[in-house]
Amino acid sequence: MFRSHTCGELNANTINTEVTLAGWVQKTRDKGFMIWVDLRDRYGITQLIFDENRTDKIVFEKAKSLGREFVIQVKGTVIERESKNKNIPTGDIEILVSELTILNQAMLPPFTIEDETDGGEDIRMKYRYLDIRRNPVKNSLLFRHNVAMEVRKYLSDQGFCEVETPYLIKSTPEGARDFVVPSRMNEGQFYALPQSPQTFKQLLMVGGMDKYFQIVKCFRDEDLRADRQPEFTQIDCEMAFVEQEDILNTFEGLTRHLLKEVKGVEVDKFPRITYDYAMKTYGNDKPDIRFEMKFGELNEFAQHRDFSVFNSAELVVGIAAPGCAIYTRKEIDALIDWVKRPQIGASGMVYVKCETDGTFKSSVDKFYNQEDLANWAKATNAKVGDMIFILSGNAHKTRTQLSALRMELATRLGLRKPDEFAPLWVVDFPLLEFDEESGRYHAMHHPFTSPKPEDIDLINTNPGAVRANAYDMVLNGNEIGGGSIRIHDKELQARMFELLGFTKEEAENQFGFLMNAFQYGAPPHGGLAFGLDRLVAILGGQETIRDFIAFPKNNSGRDVMIDAPSTIDTKQLDELHIMLK
């Protein structure tokens, strides 16, 4: 071993102990007659001291040559530190070095290896192996490890069995484009990387595995948003002989376990709201319920005057922002400009101040009286000192715009506290959504989701009204997982494929293996998958997943460190029987 101890475990109890340490040079301080070196490894920092009176001359001179990030080994004695540092566990001691070995020299890093670095994101991603040495990134990866271990512990204790499913599979439509892998041995044919292990976990249920889980990589070649990765990790689960309630209870338990064990937080309630309620009340299907600001629909109270903007709107809706009546006109105008941005797309915004004297002051005072505005305040649950913000227009677009404003205001007002956790279930999603462009229905989740038994008859008469046995878990305004009860009947599954526009031949070609399996005794089953990356980030008090992934891709799906994706040699293309245009 290159070390007897780590750089984080020595303390006053180890004074006078002979030790061997190894690690990276964090910094050096040369006073001429005395040199201090901070030695760092994954576990912490220990101060080394080289003294011209107590240290061998050759060792002392060698210490002068040390630069940042040199990899070194030292032997020496633990002594009491004169100037103690209470901020680190090793702050009471230092090592009087007797032997120094330079294991590897290092070039000057392109950014400082400190908690607060001078490196921008691009340069840190290019030198990610250096970035990982920084405590914020290192600790994020260790945190991810702890979460994953607690997941495995909980699920194993609940009787789940971890089973690996293949990465080289057949292309299946699951809402995004597949990454495809050409086969050298099978000319002109391609594997696809799994968007999820969906069909395989269903086959495991047919196989009688009963409770399955896997912490698994998934791949989707889709246009990336700021916080998406082309490869991501799921906690993938499936259970047999269960109903929706069984699954919800099981994974409420998992979430409670993680919050308690990882964060020390007890959560009692997991509210359950329907998809329709979520859209009507919060404007999206993943609401943040750490704060109120519920939507108040105002058509009844706003479309009886001569204000044409509201009269012509499908929906007039508002929210009450707490304590914002003090906003200046400049601050209000800035918010109006914010909702007018192309990313939001509102054409304007009406506001009402709820004054401390109980009166109301609005931007539409010439159209509406105090009684009208009082009704708006009642509908939005506005209190004295609040500000009501109102948008109008097409119902779907307006709800989406107001939802974005609600989240922006909550961020500005400090209501989205990272150490506060508010989980909930969203249930009763539509089974299908109609795509105007293609003129046919698409599965809102995936083609294997079961309709609610009471809605099955509607499949033939009103498909758009059919609700799914589907559910999403939402945590702090982020969808962290979702799933459904699956179809386990061949005839119903065939009808579902028909609704989705598959011909019998297409369905047989893509999913014949699953349909055939159902004929051999498929149990009722269902499951869900949590997004591990996002779950870890939220538990870690952030919403950006990148720092919780060891080697992430950028927003263009590139790994700038290894420069991937890249072109490949013509010889490889020939072997794969591929010709580029």
TIVOKE-407960 format. One line per 8 residues: number of its first residue (from 1); their letters; for each residue x, y, z of C-alpha. Coordinates in Angstrom, 2 decimals. Layout:
REM residues N
NUM = a = X,Y,Z; ...
END
This chain:
REM residues 581
1 = mfrshtcg = 0.00,0.00,0.00; 1.11,3.51,-0.76; -0.52,4.84,2.42; -1.25,3.80,5.98; -4.00,6.39,6.40; -6.12,8.65,4.24; -5.87,12.42,4.29; -9.11,12.74,6.18
9 = elnantin = -8.77,10.46,9.17; -5.85,11.73,11.30; -6.63,13.79,14.40; -5.33,14.65,17.87; -5.67,11.01,18.94; -3.00,10.00,16.42; -0.31,12.45,17.58; 3.17,10.85,17.66
17 = tevtlagw = 2.06,8.14,15.20; 4.31,7.29,12.26; 2.20,7.46,9.09; 2.42,7.21,5.32; 0.13,9.38,3.20; -0.39,9.75,-0.53; -2.38,12.19,-2.59; -2.38,15.38,-4.62
25 = vqktrdkg = -0.74,18.70,-3.70; -3.53,21.20,-3.11; -1.26,24.14,-2.41; 2.15,25.01,-0.99; 3.31,27.88,1.21; 7.07,28.45,1.22; 8.37,30.74,4.01; 12.02,30.02,3.20
33 = fmiwvdlr = 12.85,28.22,6.42; 9.58,26.34,6.53; 7.28,24.85,3.86; 3.66,23.86,4.35; 1.89,21.62,1.86; -1.81,20.77,1.81; -2.13,17.15,0.71; -5.52,16.11,-0.67
41 = drygitql = -7.25,12.84,-1.48; -10.90,11.81,-1.75; -11.26,11.76,2.03; -9.92,15.17,2.99; -6.87,17.40,3.41; -3.89,16.99,5.73; -1.27,19.68,6.25; 2.37,18.64,5.81
49 = ifdenrtd = 5.26,20.59,7.28; 8.86,20.65,6.09; 11.22,22.41,8.55; 14.84,23.19,7.65; 15.86,22.35,11.23; 13.85,19.11,11.59; 13.63,17.85,8.00; 16.43,16.17,6.06
57 = kivfekak = 18.05,18.71,3.72; 17.48,16.62,0.58; 13.80,16.15,1.48; 13.49,19.87,2.25; 14.94,20.84,-1.13; 12.70,18.35,-2.93; 9.67,19.91,-1.22; 10.55,23.24,-2.84
65 = slgrefvi = 9.98,21.69,-6.28; 6.39,20.62,-5.57; 3.70,22.14,-7.74; -0.09,22.07,-7.65; -1.60,18.65,-8.37; 1.70,16.76,-8.06; 1.02,13.21,-6.87; 3.24,12.48,-3.87
73 = qvkgtvie = 3.83,10.03,-1.07; 5.15,11.13,2.32; 6.24,9.44,5.49; 6.39,11.27,8.77; 5.15,11.82,12.30; 1.79,13.25,13.33; 2.41,16.35,15.48; 0.16,18.95,17.05
81 = resknkni = -0.55,21.88,14.78; 0.36,25.28,16.19; -2.25,27.24,14.22; -5.30,24.97,14.36; -8.00,24.91,11.69; -11.43,24.10,13.13; -13.00,23.91,9.65; -11.49,20.55,8.74
89 = ptgdieil = -11.38,17.23,10.67; -7.57,17.14,10.48; -7.19,20.74,11.64; -5.58,19.88,15.00; -2.58,18.10,13.52; 0.04,18.20,10.79; 2.65,15.76,9.49; 6.34,16.46,10.08
97 = vseltiln = 7.66,14.87,6.90; 10.76,12.65,6.99; 10.49,11.09,3.50; 9.06,12.50,0.27; 8.50,10.61,-2.97; 7.16,12.33,-6.09; 4.98,9.68,-7.71; 3.96,11.87,-10.63
105 = qamlppft = 4.49,15.44,-11.68; 1.61,17.49,-12.99; 1.14,20.32,-15.44; -0.52,23.44,-14.09; -4.25,22.70,-14.32; -6.36,24.92,-16.60; -8.56,25.96,-13.65; -8.18,25.97,-9.89
113 = iedetdgg = -9.08,22.75,-8.09; -11.08,24.57,-5.43; -14.70,24.52,-4.23; -15.12,27.91,-5.89; -13.23,27.51,-9.14; -12.31,30.02,-11.83; -13.13,27.52,-14.57; -16.19,27.97,-16.75
121 = edirmkyr = -18.45,25.01,-17.53; -16.99,24.32,-20.97; -13.41,24.07,-19.76; -14.44,22.00,-16.75; -16.30,19.54,-18.99; -13.25,19.25,-21.26; -11.10,18.39,-18.25; -13.80,16.56,-16.31
129 = yldirrnp = -11.26,14.28,-14.60; -9.84,17.40,-12.96; -13.29,18.76,-12.13; -14.05,15.53,-10.26; -11.21,16.33,-7.86; -13.22,19.36,-6.68; -15.32,18.75,-3.56; -18.67,19.84,-5.03
137 = vknsllfr = -18.44,17.32,-7.88; -16.78,14.59,-5.83; -19.43,14.91,-3.12; -22.23,14.86,-5.71; -20.94,11.56,-7.08; -20.61,10.11,-3.58; -24.14,11.30,-2.85; -25.39,9.53,-5.99
145 = hnvamevr = -23.66,6.35,-4.80; -25.39,6.58,-1.41; -28.80,7.06,-3.02; -28.26,4.09,-5.36; -27.19,1.87,-2.45; -30.26,2.86,-0.42; -32.46,2.08,-3.43; -30.91,-1.38,-3.76
153 = kylsdqgf = -31.23,-1.98,-0.03; -34.89,-0.97,0.13; -36.00,-2.88,-2.95; -34.06,-6.00,-1.98; -35.67,-5.90,1.47; -39.07,-5.69,-0.27; -38.37,-8.89,-2.21; -37.33,-7.33,-5.52
161 = cevetpyl = -34.73,-9.15,-7.63; -32.21,-7.21,-9.72; -32.13,-8.60,-13.27; -30.04,-7.26,-16.15; -31.74,-6.82,-19.50; -29.92,-6.50,-22.84; -28.64,-3.27,-24.42; -28.61,-4.59,-27.98
169 = ikstpega = -32.31,-4.93,-28.76; -34.90,-4.31,-31.44; -36.14,-0.82,-32.28; -39.50,-0.06,-30.64; -41.52,3.16,-30.68; -41.42,4.73,-27.22; -41.73,8.41,-27.93; -38.20,9.25,-28.99
177 = rdfvvpsr = -35.73,8.26,-31.68; -33.56,5.22,-31.09; -29.81,5.12,-31.14; -29.04,2.36,-33.63; -26.07,0.00,-33.75; -25.11,-1.69,-37.04; -24.33,-5.39,-36.98; -21.22,-6.60,-38.82
185 = mnegqfya = -22.36,-10.23,-38.72; -25.86,-9.47,-39.98; -25.44,-7.31,-43.06; -27.90,-4.44,-43.39; -29.45,-5.06,-39.98; -29.33,-2.95,-36.87; -29.75,-3.25,-33.16; -31.29,-0.40,-31.19
193 = lpqspqtf = -30.20,0.78,-27.75; -33.13,0.64,-25.31; -35.12,3.78,-24.54; -36.23,1.72,-21.55; -36.31,-2.00,-20.71; -40.12,-1.88,-21.04; -40.86,-5.03,-23.01; -38.19,-7.06,-21.25
201 = kqllmvgg = -39.49,-6.30,-17.79; -42.95,-7.32,-18.94; -41.49,-10.56,-20.25; -39.83,-11.08,-16.86; -43.31,-10.87,-15.33; -44.53,-13.49,-17.82; -41.49,-15.49,-16.73; -42.68,-15.41,-13.12
209 = mdkyfqiv = -39.97,-13.17,-11.62; -42.76,-11.34,-9.79; -40.75,-8.36,-8.49; -37.97,-7.00,-10.70; -35.75,-3.94,-10.52; -32.71,-2.65,-12.31; -30.62,0.50,-12.13; -30.15,0.75,-15.85
217 = kcfrdedl = -28.85,2.98,-18.64; -31.39,4.15,-21.21; -30.76,5.95,-24.49; -32.84,8.43,-26.47; -31.64,10.25,-29.57; -33.88,13.25,-29.07; -33.42,16.99,-29.21; -31.89,17.95,-25.92
225 = radrqpef = -33.11,20.56,-23.48; -30.90,22.15,-20.89; -31.24,19.36,-18.42; -31.51,16.26,-20.57; -28.87,13.74,-21.51; -28.86,11.31,-24.47; -28.02,8.56,-21.99; -29.58,8.52,-18.56
233 = tqidcema = -30.19,6.14,-15.69; -33.48,4.70,-14.50; -34.51,2.84,-11.39; -36.66,0.44,-13.38; -39.23,-1.71,-11.55; -42.05,-4.12,-12.33; -44.44,-6.16,-10.16; -46.87,-8.98,-10.91
241 = fveqedil = -50.30,-9.62,-9.39; -50.68,-6.01,-8.30; -53.07,-3.13,-8.77; -52.25,0.54,-9.05; -52.61,1.11,-5.32; -50.04,-1.60,-4.53; -47.46,0.08,-6.75; -48.12,3.56,-5.37
249 = ntfegltr = -47.73,2.32,-1.80; -44.51,0.46,-2.58; -42.82,3.45,-4.16; -44.12,5.92,-1.65; -42.23,3.67,0.74; -39.07,3.90,-1.36; -39.30,7.69,-1.54; -39.93,7.95,2.22
257 = hllkevkg = -36.93,5.68,2.83; -34.64,7.81,0.65; -35.78,11.09,2.18; -35.26,9.73,5.69; -31.98,7.89,5.15; -30.32,10.33,2.77; -31.73,13.68,3.93; -33.05,12.96,7.43
265 = vevdkfpr = -36.49,14.25,6.39; -39.79,12.63,7.39; -42.61,12.98,4.86; -46.09,11.89,5.87; -48.35,12.83,2.99; -48.16,11.96,-0.67; -51.18,13.80,-2.06; -52.85,12.27,-5.10
273 = itydyamk = -54.32,14.55,-7.72; -55.75,13.80,-11.13; -54.13,14.94,-14.34; -57.16,17.14,-15.07; -56.94,18.79,-11.65; -53.19,19.39,-12.04; -53.64,21.06,-15.43; -56.55,23.20,-14.25
281 = tygndkpd = -54.97,24.22,-10.94; -51.26,24.51,-11.79; -51.08,24.55,-15.60; -48.88,21.49,-15.83; -48.80,17.84,-14.85; -45.80,18.16,-12.51; -46.78,20.90,-10.07; -44.55,22.23,-7.32
289 = irfemkfg = -46.74,22.22,-4.20; -44.18,23.68,-1.80; -46.13,26.91,-2.21; -49.71,27.90,-3.11; -50.39,30.28,-6.02; -53.14,28.04,-7.36; -54.86,29.15,-10.55; -58.09,31.05,-10.24
297 = elnefaqh = -60.29,30.96,-13.35; -61.87,34.37,-13.94; -64.09,34.03,-17.01; -67.21,34.44,-14.86; -65.90,37.64,-13.25; -64.02,39.18,-16.17; -66.10,38.71,-19.30; -69.08,40.93,-18.40
305 = rdfsvfns = -67.46,44.29,-19.11; -66.16,46.04,-22.22; -62.59,44.75,-22.03; -62.29,43.03,-25.41; -59.04,41.22,-24.57; -60.80,39.18,-21.89; -64.12,38.92,-23.72; -62.53,37.25,-26.74
313 = aelvvgia = -60.38,34.86,-24.69; -61.15,31.17,-24.23; -59.70,31.39,-20.71; -58.98,34.23,-18.27; -56.91,32.94,-15.37; -54.77,34.43,-12.60; -52.53,33.70,-9.64; -51.93,35.63,-6.42
321 = apgcaiyt = -48.24,36.26,-5.72; -47.74,36.71,-1.95; -46.40,40.05,-0.75; -45.90,41.46,-4.26; -48.22,44.47,-3.93; -45.09,46.45,-3.07; -43.70,45.89,-6.59; -42.89,49.11,-8.40
329 = rkeidali = -44.14,49.85,-11.91; -40.61,49.15,-13.16; -40.65,45.68,-11.54; -44.12,44.94,-12.95; -43.08,46.04,-16.44; -40.04,43.75,-16.21; -42.37,40.81,-15.42; -44.63,41.76,-18.34
337 = dwvkrpqi = -41.56,41.76,-20.60; -40.65,38.36,-19.15; -43.97,36.75,-20.10; -43.72,38.33,-23.56; -40.44,36.54,-24.30; -40.65,34.06,-27.19; -40.03,31.18,-24.75; -43.26,32.11,-22.90
345 = gasgmvyv = -45.22,33.78,-25.70; -47.84,35.83,-23.84; -49.07,38.98,-25.59; -49.46,40.90,-22.32; -50.47,40.68,-18.67; -53.01,42.36,-16.39; -52.23,42.96,-12.72; -54.16,43.83,-9.56
353 = kcetdgtf = -52.57,45.15,-6.36; -54.32,44.12,-3.15; -53.64,47.25,-1.10; -53.19,47.27,2.68; -56.38,49.31,3.12; -58.46,46.57,1.50; -58.85,48.34,-1.86; -57.60,47.17,-5.23
361 = kssvdkfy = -55.50,48.97,-7.84; -55.27,47.41,-11.29; -54.02,48.05,-14.80; -57.63,47.77,-16.04; -59.34,50.10,-13.56; -61.29,51.88,-16.28; -63.06,48.63,-17.18; -63.57,46.98,-13.78
369 = nqedlanw = -64.84,48.24,-10.43; -63.79,47.31,-6.91; -66.47,44.60,-6.64; -65.12,42.94,-9.81; -61.57,43.04,-8.52; -62.69,41.68,-5.14; -64.16,38.69,-6.96; -60.84,38.18,-8.74
377 = akatnakv = -59.09,38.26,-5.39; -61.52,35.71,-3.98; -61.11,33.40,-6.98; -57.29,33.49,-6.72; -57.27,33.40,-2.89; -55.40,36.72,-2.82; -54.67,38.35,0.53; -53.89,41.91,1.53
385 = gdmifils = -50.41,42.75,0.22; -50.59,40.27,-2.66; -50.46,40.97,-6.36; -52.75,39.17,-8.82; -51.28,38.45,-12.26; -53.76,37.57,-15.01; -53.24,36.06,-18.46; -55.80,35.24,-21.13
393 = gnahktrt = -56.16,33.57,-24.51; -56.22,29.98,-25.74; -56.85,27.76,-22.70; -53.93,25.35,-23.14; -51.38,28.00,-24.07; -52.49,30.37,-21.33; -52.25,27.69,-18.64; -48.75,26.82,-19.85
401 = qlsalrme = -47.71,30.49,-19.79; -49.16,31.10,-16.32; -47.48,27.94,-15.04; -44.11,29.28,-16.19; -44.85,32.62,-14.51; -45.90,30.85,-11.30; -42.54,29.03,-11.15; -40.57,32.17,-11.99
409 = latrlglr = -42.31,34.17,-9.27; -41.77,31.37,-6.75; -38.06,31.34,-7.59; -37.79,35.13,-7.22; -39.71,35.05,-3.94; -37.53,32.26,-2.47; -40.44,29.82,-2.21; -38.65,26.94,-3.93
417 = kpdefapl = -36.54,25.93,-0.96; -34.05,23.15,-1.81; -34.22,21.66,1.69; -38.03,21.34,1.59; -39.58,18.30,-0.08; -43.16,18.03,-1.29; -43.92,14.81,-3.21; -47.23,13.94,-4.83
425 = wvvdfpll = -48.79,11.51,-7.28; -50.50,12.63,-10.47; -52.95,9.94,-11.63; -55.62,9.34,-14.28; -53.67,10.53,-17.28; -55.35,10.41,-20.68; -54.53,7.13,-22.38; -54.18,8.77,-25.78
433 = efdeesgr = -53.45,12.18,-27.24; -54.46,13.21,-30.74; -51.77,14.50,-33.06; -53.19,17.02,-35.52; -50.23,16.73,-37.86; -50.42,12.96,-38.36; -54.19,12.82,-37.85; -54.03,9.90,-35.42
441 = yhamhhpf = -53.74,9.08,-31.76; -50.45,8.57,-29.91; -49.95,6.84,-26.59; -49.42,9.44,-23.90; -47.07,7.07,-22.05; -46.40,4.01,-24.20; -48.47,1.43,-26.11; -48.49,-1.08,-23.24
449 = tspkpedi = -50.37,1.11,-20.74; -53.71,-0.30,-19.64; -56.87,1.79,-19.83; -58.94,2.10,-16.69; -61.35,-0.85,-16.68; -64.37,1.45,-16.40; -63.26,3.35,-19.54; -62.60,0.38,-21.83
457 = dlintnpg = -65.98,0.72,-23.56; -65.04,4.27,-24.59; -62.21,2.94,-26.77; -64.66,2.35,-29.62; -66.81,5.46,-29.13; -64.59,8.22,-27.66; -60.91,7.20,-27.51; -59.77,10.65,-26.41
465 = avranayd = -61.81,10.36,-23.19; -60.20,7.08,-22.09; -58.16,7.43,-18.93; -55.02,5.39,-18.36; -54.05,3.36,-15.35; -50.97,5.56,-15.28; -49.29,7.61,-12.58; -46.36,9.98,-12.16
473 = mvlngnei = -44.51,10.83,-8.98; -43.65,14.49,-8.77; -41.13,15.98,-6.35; -40.66,19.73,-6.02; -42.05,20.47,-9.47; -40.09,17.76,-11.24; -41.34,14.46,-12.56; -39.02,11.94,-10.94
481 = gggsirih = -40.81,8.80,-12.05; -43.82,7.36,-13.72; -45.43,4.13,-14.74; -48.65,2.28,-15.31; -50.58,-0.91,-15.00; -49.80,-2.82,-18.21; -52.06,-4.54,-20.68; -51.70,-8.28,-20.19
489 = dkelqarm = -54.45,-9.43,-22.58; -53.51,-10.10,-26.20; -56.82,-8.90,-27.66; -56.76,-5.61,-25.75; -53.13,-5.06,-26.69; -53.99,-5.69,-30.36; -56.84,-3.15,-30.11; -54.42,-0.63,-28.60
497 = fellgftk = -51.99,-1.08,-31.50; -54.88,-0.61,-33.91; -55.86,2.67,-32.21; -52.29,3.88,-32.51; -52.31,3.32,-36.25; -50.32,0.07,-36.42; -51.35,-2.42,-39.06; -51.56,-6.05,-37.93
505 = eeaenqfg = -48.35,-6.72,-39.86; -46.51,-3.80,-38.21; -47.68,-4.81,-34.75; -46.66,-8.41,-35.39; -43.28,-7.37,-36.78; -42.41,-5.06,-33.88; -44.18,-6.68,-30.94; -45.01,-10.22,-32.00
513 = flmnafqy = -42.65,-11.60,-29.35; -44.62,-9.85,-26.60; -48.04,-10.73,-28.00; -47.01,-14.36,-28.29; -45.72,-14.36,-24.71; -49.12,-13.15,-23.50; -50.65,-16.36,-24.88; -48.66,-18.42,-22.41
521 = gapphggl = -50.16,-17.03,-19.25; -49.31,-13.38,-18.58; -50.13,-12.24,-15.02; -51.67,-8.84,-14.28; -48.66,-6.59,-13.82; -47.46,-3.03,-13.65; -44.51,-0.94,-12.65; -42.72,2.32,-12.88
529 = afgldrlv = -39.31,3.86,-13.45; -37.65,6.65,-11.48; -35.13,8.90,-13.20; -32.11,8.35,-10.98; -30.18,11.38,-12.25; -33.01,13.82,-11.52; -33.98,12.14,-8.24; -30.43,12.42,-6.97
537 = ailggqet = -30.16,16.05,-8.07; -33.38,17.07,-6.28; -32.42,15.19,-3.13; -29.09,16.97,-3.38; -30.87,20.33,-3.39; -30.39,21.07,-7.10; -32.34,20.75,-10.31; -29.34,20.40,-12.62
545 = irdfiafp = -28.44,16.78,-13.18; -25.06,17.30,-14.85; -22.95,17.51,-11.70; -24.40,14.22,-10.47; -23.19,12.38,-13.58; -19.51,11.45,-13.72; -18.99,12.19,-17.41; -21.97,14.09,-18.80
553 = knnsgrdv = -22.67,15.26,-22.34; -23.21,18.92,-23.22; -26.46,20.44,-24.53; -25.60,19.22,-28.03; -25.17,15.65,-26.83; -21.37,15.79,-27.20; -18.73,14.52,-24.82; -16.21,17.33,-25.19
561 = midapsti = -13.65,15.47,-23.10; -13.24,12.51,-25.47; -14.70,14.34,-28.50; -17.63,12.02,-29.15; -19.53,11.38,-31.33; -16.84,11.21,-34.00; -16.30,9.86,-37.48; -15.10,6.29,-37.84
569 = dtkqldel = -12.56,4.71,-40.15; -13.65,3.80,-43.69; -12.52,0.24,-43.03; -15.02,-0.04,-40.16; -17.78,1.31,-42.39; -16.93,-1.29,-45.03; -17.07,-4.09,-42.44; -20.50,-2.84,-41.40
577 = himlk = -21.66,-2.59,-45.01; -22.47,1.10,-44.53; -21.96,3.79,-47.14; -22.25,7.44,-46.14; -23.93,9.93,-48.43
END
